[in-house]
């Protein structure tokens, strides 16, 4: 009986780490962070997420602790998490320190708006969840896509304009030099028609006419907010561009394209395919 009891104890010791992880209570804050958690196969550990965490669809079934840039310490603590995966984009800025002061383990996930940052995010999330093997496997699966992007050549005859948002009858917010959308357009081999401005800035009708883009890029949310494609071409200045004349519009998924997560590289490749089809 003594030997049997010893065997049972040994077996339980082997099972304890697995059980601990299965019962680990994790909150993920950041749409890119949450997407990585699911890509690593650890979605079952999540007990809550923030408003930007909308992919995969099953994430929407989790309780929502609030918008990433307006988080409440009390709201997070109410779920009694063991671990909080916290994007560096989260606000208020002292949130990590306040969570740690409350005795909660926090893993800071870098907020990098480039493809190299995707690798950093995956490694950070995998390390926090002790899923290094799964993290390496995910990185290998993405390496081929990144290699494809590196080999793309620019299509000089295609110039595009990316509209991030548009409110009312005001000037649309476009992506200028140095913006995340600008870097992704370059990866796709598309020339950004917006020159002379940095980051995301409102642009007048005259500026859009002067840019003369032959392709318009919008996010799915942007298209919906504008009321559909017919409304898009009514934006001030856009009607007098080659993009409107030929109805050349490419719609991208918001989180996949701008989230710089596991789907970003494929989203850029899809943009490239759409561009090539428009060029035919």
C-alpha positions in Angstrom: 0.0 0.0 0.0 2.9 2.3 0.9 4.4 1.8 -2.6 1.1 2.3 -4.3 0.5 5.6 -2.3 4.0 6.8 -3.4 3.1 6.1 -7.0 -0.1 8.0 -6.7 1.7 11.0 -5.2 4.2 11.0 -8.0 1.4 10.9 -10.6 -0.3 13.8 -8.9 2.9 15.8 -8.9 3.2 15.4 -12.6 -0.4 16.5 -13.1 -0.3 19.6 -10.9 1.5 21.9 -13.3 -1.0 21.1 -16.0 -3.9 21.6 -13.6 -2.4 24.9 -12.4 -2.2 26.3 -16.0 -5.7 25.1 -16.8 -7.0 27.0 -13.7 -4.8 30.1 -14.3 -7.0 33.2 -14.4 -5.7 35.5 -17.1 -6.9 38.9 -18.3 -5.7 40.0 -21.7 -5.6 43.7 -22.5 -5.0 44.6 -26.1 -6.6 43.2 -29.3 -3.2 42.1 -30.6 -2.3 40.5 -27.3 -5.6 38.5 -27.0 -5.3 37.3 -30.6 -1.8 36.0 -29.8 -3.2 34.2 -26.7 -5.7 32.3 -28.8 -3.1 31.6 -31.5 -1.0 29.9 -28.9 -3.9 27.8 -27.9 -4.3 29.4 -24.4 -7.7 31.0 -24.9 -9.2 28.8 -22.2 -7.2 30.6 -19.6 -8.8 33.9 -20.3 -11.4 35.2 -17.9 -11.8 38.7 -19.3 -10.5 41.0 -22.0 -10.7 44.7 -23.1 -13.0 46.3 -25.7 -10.4 46.1 -28.5 -10.1 42.3 -28.1 -12.6 41.2 -30.8 -10.8 38.4 -32.5 -11.3 35.5 -32.6 -15.1 35.7 -32.4 -15.1 33.6 -29.2 -13.2 36.3 -27.4 -16.4 38.4 -27.5 -18.0 36.0 -25.1 -15.6 37.0 -22.4 -16.5 39.8 -19.9 -15.3 43.2 -21.1 -13.2 45.3 -18.6 -13.3 48.5 -20.7 -11.5 50.4 -23.5 -7.8 49.8 -23.6 -6.9 53.5 -23.1 -9.4 54.1 -20.3 -9.0 51.1 -18.0 -10.2 50.9 -14.5 -8.0 49.3 -11.8 -11.0 48.3 -9.8 -12.8 46.7 -12.8 -9.7 44.5 -13.5 -9.2 43.6 -9.8 -12.9 42.5 -9.5 -12.1 39.4 -11.6 -9.3 38.4 -9.2 -6.8 37.5 -12.0 -3.6 35.5 -11.5 -2.0 37.2 -14.4 -2.7 40.3 -16.5 -1.2 40.5 -20.0 -0.9 44.2 -20.5 -0.2 46.0 -23.8 2.1 49.0 -23.4 -0.7 50.9 -25.3 -2.9 50.6 -22.2 -3.9 53.6 -20.2 -3.6 55.0 -17.6 0.1 54.6 -17.8 0.7 53.7 -14.1 -1.7 50.7 -14.4 1.0 48.1 -14.4 2.5 49.4 -11.2 -0.9 49.7 -9.5 -1.8 46.1 -10.4 1.5 44.8 -9.1 1.0 46.8 -5.9 -2.3 45.0 -5.5 -0.4 41.7 -5.7 -1.3 40.8 -9.3 1.4 39.4 -11.7 1.7 41.6 -14.8 3.4 40.8 -18.1 4.1 43.9 -20.1 3.6 43.3 -23.9 5.4 45.7 -26.2 3.3 47.9 -28.4 5.3 47.8 -31.6 3.7 49.1 -34.9 5.8 47.1 -37.3 6.3 43.4 -38.4 9.4 43.0 -36.2 7.2 44.0 -33.3 4.8 41.1 -34.0 7.7 38.7 -33.1 8.4 40.6 -29.9 4.8 40.4 -28.9 4.5 36.7 -29.6 7.7 36.0 -27.6 6.5 38.1 -24.7 3.0 36.5 -24.5 4.5 33.0 -24.9 7.0 33.6 -22.1 4.3 35.0 -19.8 2.1 31.9 -20.4 5.1 29.5 -20.3 4.3 28.4 -23.8 7.7 29.0 -25.4 7.4 25.9 -27.6 4.0 27.0 -29.0 5.5 30.5 -29.5 8.3 29.2 -31.6 5.9 27.2 -33.7 3.7 30.2 -34.3 6.7 32.3 -35.3 7.8 29.6 -37.8 4.4 29.5 -39.3 4.5 33.3 -39.9 8.1 33.3 -41.2 7.1 32.3 -44.7 4.6 35.2 -45.0 7.2 37.6 -43.8 9.6 36.2 -46.4 7.0 36.7 -49.1 6.6 40.3 -48.1 10.3 40.9 -48.2 10.4 39.8 -51.8 7.6 42.0 -53.1 8.5 44.7 -55.5 6.9 48.1 -55.7 4.2 48.7 -58.2 5.1 52.3 -59.3 1.9 52.8 -61.3 -0.3 52.2 -58.2 -0.6 55.0 -55.7 -3.0 54.8 -52.8 -4.5 56.8 -50.0 -5.5 55.3 -46.7 -8.3 56.9 -44.8 -8.3 56.0 -41.2 -11.5 57.7 -40.1 -14.0 60.4 -41.1 -16.4 62.2 -38.9 -19.3 64.2 -40.3 -18.4 66.6 -43.0 -15.0 67.3 -41.7 -11.7 66.5 -43.4 -10.9 62.8 -43.5 -8.0 61.5 -41.4 -5.4 60.1 -43.8 -2.2 58.2 -43.3 1.0 60.2 -44.0 4.7 59.4 -43.8 5.7 57.4 -40.8 2.2 56.2 -39.9 1.6 52.5 -39.4 -0.6 52.3 -42.4 2.1 54.0 -44.5 4.6 51.3 -43.5 2.1 48.5 -44.4 1.3 50.1 -47.8 5.1 50.2 -48.6 5.3 46.5 -47.6 2.5 45.8 -50.0 4.4 47.6 -52.8 1.9 50.5 -52.9 3.0 54.1 -53.2 1.4 56.4 -50.6 -0.1 59.3 -52.6 -0.1 61.4 -49.4 3.2 63.3 -49.2 4.4 66.1 -47.0 2.6 65.2 -43.8 3.7 63.0 -40.9 1.5 60.5 -39.1 -2.3 60.6 -39.3 -3.6 64.0 -40.2 -6.8 65.6 -41.5 -6.6 66.4 -45.2 -8.6 69.0 -47.1 -10.4 68.3 -50.3 -7.8 70.3 -52.2 -5.0 68.1 -50.7 -6.8 64.9 -51.7 -7.3 66.2 -55.3 -3.6 67.2 -55.5 -2.6 63.7 -54.3 -4.5 62.1 -57.2 -4.5 58.5 -55.7 -5.7 55.7 -58.0 -6.6 53.4 -55.1 -8.5 54.1 -51.9 -7.9 51.9 -48.9 -10.4 51.7 -46.0 -10.9 49.5 -43.0 -14.2 47.5 -42.6 -15.2 49.7 -39.7 -14.4 52.8 -41.7 -16.5 51.7 -44.6 -19.4 50.9 -42.3 -19.1 54.3 -40.6 -19.3 56.1 -43.9 -22.5 54.3 -44.9 -21.1 52.0 -47.6 -19.1 52.3 -50.8 -21.5 54.8 -52.5 -21.1 57.2 -49.7 -17.3 56.8 -49.8 -17.0 58.4 -53.2 -18.9 61.4 -52.0 -16.1 62.4 -49.6 -14.8 66.0 -50.3 -12.2 66.0 -53.0 -12.2 62.2 -53.6 -14.6 62.5 -56.6 -11.9 64.3 -58.6 -9.3 61.5 -58.3 -8.5 58.4 -60.5 -9.6 56.2 -57.5 -13.1 57.5 -57.8 -13.2 57.5 -61.6 -12.4 53.8 -61.7 -14.0 52.9 -58.4 -10.8 51.3 -57.1 -11.4 50.5 -53.5 -9.7 48.0 -51.2 -11.2 47.2 -47.8 -9.0 45.7 -45.1 -9.9 44.2 -41.7 -9.1 46.8 -39.0 -7.4 44.5 -36.4 -5.7 42.2 -38.9 -4.2 45.1 -40.9 -3.4 47.7 -38.2 -3.2 45.5 -35.1 0.3 44.1 -35.9 -0.6 40.7 -34.7 -0.5 37.1 -36.2 -2.8 38.1 -39.1 -1.1 41.3 -40.2 1.4 39.8 -42.7 -1.4 37.9 -44.4 -3.5 41.0 -44.5 -0.8 42.9 -46.3 -0.3 40.0 -48.8 -4.1 40.2 -49.4 -3.8 43.9 -50.0 -1.1 43.2 -52.6 -3.2 40.6 -54.3 -6.1 43.1 -54.5 -3.7 45.8 -55.9 -2.5 43.4 -58.6 -6.0 42.7 -59.6 -6.8 46.4 -59.9 -3.7 46.9 -62.0 -4.9 44.4 -64.7 
